[in-house]
Amino acid sequence: MAKKQKPFNAPKEVRAIARERVGRVKPAQVITPKSERKSKYRKDPLAEENPDNT
């Protein structure tokens, strides 16, 4: 049984043709490497204060 063909999407096709002519569009925001990004969560200040708490 053959795969079901996707319906034609005109706007998608127009963008694809434009990409071929002009090239890829540069991103609006520069992507920084993960190592340089700020962490998502705040570090626990109590854990840093006393590392050898026995």
Secondary structure as UniProt FT lines:
FT   HELIX           10..22
FT   HELIX           34..36
FT   HELIX           45..49
FT   TURN            51..52
//
